[in-house]
Amino acid sequence: MKVLLTGASGQLGQTLRSRQPAFVLGQPCELIATSRHGSDGVLALDLSDAEACKEAVRHHRPDWVINAGAYTAVDLAESEPALAEMVNAGAPLAFAKALKDSGGRMLQLSTDFVFSGNQGHPYRPEQQLNPLGVYGASKAAGEMAVQKLLGCEGRAVVLRTSWLYGPLGNNFLLTMLRLHHQRALAAEPLCVVADQVGCPTATIGLADACWALINSGVKSAGKPDQQPLLASMPTLLHWSDAGVASWYDFAVAIGDLGQQSGLLKRAAEVQPISTAQYPTLAKRPSYSLLDCSRSHNLLDLEPKHWRLALQQVMLAIRDDQKS
């Protein structure tokens, strides 16, 4: 089983690599890791180059493409819409076109930012998209391209997630650990938005969900020689950790658990502020909880509460620092 992974140097990509199963559907799993610039063991693949994306599929002929790479600079996307569109919409389209010819399948990672956040209950996978900014719109376009070309044949799944963080890369957790340390030393408060609600999601749980999804294929009835198809898998799924939080709640928990784990000697005082008090170039959804019940049932996975997952990640960071 050959899997082509994009974004292999990102926070999710690194976790997908570290949690790669030895076998998928009884076959040895060969992972072809790619990132924009490449590195040791990672091939270079620029997602803004559609022809390069097609050629990667034609050359490697993967059974699966996990498209974990993306343009994720939400605010910068407002001033770089063409680049965001090339990476977040053009690359998925190119992969889907090439896979349609080669017979492979695709797992497209997406985001809660494809929704407006104007409702007060969790978004179901099939709900209408209504992104607020360039980043969300570009991710929505990528979703639609993959569904149109491959989804109708049971050869692709779009998996949305929310508020992703992990022990590596650039994310809210690592930023807050740094700011807690700095503000505590200076005896200054840490002001964090409290009127945006969602669910923090650790890369560990999302990576496990991705591999479980790929490992859930079934043989076509009466055709045992054919590769597994996603015959009963919906084309749209959600995955996040369990529970509800605001960014303020998340920041407070990082301070508390940071002290408990020994990552922080002292946490800063966290003060809640409104979105209006912290203006950004891109508008964020004020409510972006995702209904993940379908994924839980299909993949037979139970998510951790976000606070427990956060504790697990912090202990991993601590242990890594000690080693």
N, C-alpha and C positions, 0 to 999 in steps of 0.2 A: 504494500500500500504506500503510494508516493504522495506526499503532502507538500505543497508549495506554500510557504508562509511569508507574508509581507509584514513590514514593520517589526522585524525580528529584534531590533535594538531598542524598541520602545518598551514601556512598562508592561503592557500585556504580552507583547511578543517574547520578551525575556522569560516571563512566567510560563507561557505556552511551551517554550523550549525546555524549561527545567522540569515540567510536568508531563512531557511527552511520554505516552505509553510505549512499551516495547512492541506490542502487537495491537493491531486494529482489525477487528472482524477476523481474527485468527491468522492474519498475515503480518509479517514484520513491517514495522512502520519506518519508512525512510523520510526524514524531514529535510526539505530544501529551504533553508532559511535565507531571507533576503532583507535588505534595508537600503535606504537611499544611497549611502556611501560605502556600504559593505565593511567588513572587518574580518578577523580571523574566524573562519568557519561560516561566514555570512557573505553571500553574494550581493553585489551592488545591483539595485533595481530602482530606478527613478519612477515613482508613480505618476509624475506629471508627463511622462513620455508614454503615450498610449501604444505606440508601435512596439516599444520595449516590453510592455506588459503582455502584448499578444505573442511576441517572440519567446518570452519566458515560458509561456504555456506550450507553444509549438515545439520548443527545444526539449523541455523536461517532461512533457506529457503527464502531468500529475493526475492522480485520481481525484484529488481535492485541492482547491485553493482556499486557504484561510486568509481573507483580506483584513488583517488587523492594523495595517498601516493607514494613516489618514493625516490630513491637514487639520490640526486640532487647536490652533491658535484662534480662539473664538473672536476676540476683539480685533486682532490683526486681519482676520478674514474680511472685515468690513472695508478695509483699504486694499486688499488683495483678492478681490472676488474671482478674477480669472484663474489664479493659481489654486484657490480653494476648489473651484469647479473642476479643474483638470485632475486634481488628486482625488477628490471625494466623489466625483461623478464620472469623470472620464476614465479613470483606472478601472472601476468596477464594470463599466460598459465594455472596455477592451477585454478584460478577463472573461466576461460572460460570452462575448462574441467568439473568442478563441476556444473556450470550453464547449460551446455549442457544437463546434466542428470536431473537437477531439474526443468528446464523450465524457469529459470530467465533470465534477460538481464543485459547488462553491458555498462557502460560509462567509457571508458579508456581515462584518460587525458594524453596528450603527448606534444611534444615540437617542436619549430622551429629548434632545433639542429639536427633533422633527415635530414636536407638539408645541402648542402655544402656551400651555399651562393655565388655561382659562377655566378649567373645570376643577371640582373639589373632590374627585374620587379617582382611583387609579385608572390609567389609560390602558385599554385593551389593545392587543396587537393590531386588530383590524380597523381601528378607528381612523378617521380622516386625518391626514397630515396637515399641519398649519404652522410651519416654522416661522420664527420671529426675525431671524437674521440670516446672513450669508452662509455661515457655517451650517446651520440647520437645514437651509434650503439645498445646499450642495450635498449633504448626506442623504436627504430625501430623494434627490435626483438619482444618486447612486443606488439606493434601494429599488427604485422603480425600474431602473435599467436591468438589474439582476433578476427581478421578478418577471419582467416581461419576456426576457430571453430564455431563462432557465427554470423559473419557478413553476410555470405551467406544466413542465415535464417532470416535476418532482426531483429536480437536480440542483436546487439551491435553497438555502434558508437565510433569511435576514434575522440576525439576533441583535436586538437593541439592549443597551444597558444604561446605567446612570451613575454619575459622580464617581468615576473610576479612580482608584488610588492603589498604591502598592509600595513595597520597600525600595523600589528603584524608579528612576526617571524624574519627571517634573509633575508634581501633583499637590493637592491641597494638604495632605498629611505632612509631607516633607517641608512644605512652606510654613505650616503652622508650628511644627517643631522648632524651626529656626526662629520664627517670630516670638514664640513663647519664651525661648531662651533670651533673646535680645530685650524684649519688653520687661521681663522679670528682672533682669540685671539693671535696667534703667528705671525700674519702679514706675513704668508707664502701662496704661491699659491697652488691651488688644481689642479693637472694634471690628465686629464681624456681622454680616448681614443676617437678620433673623426672620425675614419675611419671604424667603425662598425655601420651599419644602420639597424634599425628595428622599432618596435613600442612598447613602454611601455604599459603594460596591468594591470589595477587594479583588485584586487581579487573580488571586488564588482560586476563589470560587468560580469566577467567570471562565478561567482557563479550564477548570475541570468540567464545566458545563459544555464548553466547546468540544473537548475530546469525547465527552459522553454522547454528544449529538452525532459526531462523525462515526462513532462506534455503534450507532443505533440503526444502521441500515438493515434492510431485509431483502432476501433474495426474491427475485421476480418469480411468481407462481409458475411452476412447470418449467423453469429455465435455470436450473442450478448452476450452469456454466457462466451465467451473466454476473457482472459485478452488482453489489447491493444498490438498491434504489431507495430513495426516501418516500416509499409508496404511501405511507400513512402520516408523514410529517408535514405539518403546516408550513407554509412558506414564510410566515412571520411569527417570531417568538420574542419573548422578553426574558431577561435574566438580571436580577439584582439581589443583593442581600436582603434580609427581612427587616421590617420595622420602618420607622419614619423619623426624619430628622430635618432640622434647618441647618444652614451652614454654621449658625451660632451654636447649636447643640453639638455639632461635629467638632467644632473648635474647643468647646468646654471638655468634651470627652477626651480629646487628644491631650489636653493639659493634665487631666486626672490620670489617665492611663500612662501618660509619659512619665509622670512622677512614680507611679506604681512599678513600672518596668525598669526604672533607673535611667531612662533616656533624658529626663529632665530633673535637675536638682530642685527647681521651683518653677511652677507654672505662673504665667501672667494672669491678671484679672481680665476676664473676657466680658466686654460690654456689647449688648445687642444694639444694632443700628438698622435702619430701613434701607431698602434698595435706593431710595431717593437720596439718601445721605452718602451713597457710594456709587456715583454714576460711572458707567462703563460705555465703551463705544457700541457694544452689541447688547441688545436686550435679552435677558434670560427669562425662561419660563418661571413663573412664581410657584407653580405646582407641577411636579413632573414624576410623581410616583407611577410605577409601571405595574400592571397586573401580570404577575409571573406564574399564575396557577397552572396554565397550560404546559409550561416548560417543566414545572415540578412533576407533573403527572407523567408526561411523555418520557422524561429522562430519569425518572425515579430518583431525583436528587432533592434533598431538603437543604435550603439555604440556612446559613448561620444568621442570627441577629447581627445587624451591622456593628454593634458595640463589641460583640464577641469576636467577630472577624477582625475588627480593628486591634483588639488585644493580641490576637494571633500574629498579625503583621508586625506590631511593635516588638513583640518578643523575638520575632525573626530578625528584625533590625538590630536589637540588642545583642543577640547571639552572634550575628555576623560581625559586629564591631569588636566583640571579644576574641573572635577567632583570628 
